[in-house]
Amino acid sequence: MSKATVARGLAVRDLHELVRELADDRERWVPLVRHDPHQRGVALLLRDDQVEVWVLSWMPGQDTGYHDHGGSAAAICVTEGEICEERLSFVGPPRGQTLGENEVGVVPALHIHRVYHAGAVPSVSIHAYSPPLGDVGTYTADAEGLIERRVQPGDHELLP
């Protein structure tokens, strides 16, 4: 059986391999793509006791906002278009990377980051998390500009 059907004990390098393998299996994820200019498309592709995988469909202006994965590591593979992954830093501005088609980015557990659409054409990305998402933290500013963390279930859509 492939890692796409049985995923156990995944480290970041295993997540990287899993999203690459799933990206190559277009018949499996293409039916889940939903481009909507008003709401990012989010569809569960796979979940077991060690990993969960989502297909995200992006349009211009769509953004997750800053969040953490509640202790889960992640890997992101772009299958169409471009997205940007950006992490908060105490020593300067956020650090970002733009991922194009067939590129993979990894997010270690406990990092605070955001992901947003980049480029001019609709994009699709596959996101794998291990362990599966529980609660995630979202970050906003209060009235005085101080950062607040709010907790939400991992299966709820992230909004900027």
PyMOL commands that set and color helices and strands:
alter all, ss='L'
color gray80, all
select helices_A, chain A and resi 12-24+26-32
alter helices_A, ss='H'
color red, helices_A
select strands_A, chain A and resi 41-47+52-58+67-68+73-80+82-87+95-99+104-107+113-118+123-130+135-141+147-153
alter strands_A, ss='S'
color yellow, strands_A
deselect
rebuild
show_as cartoon
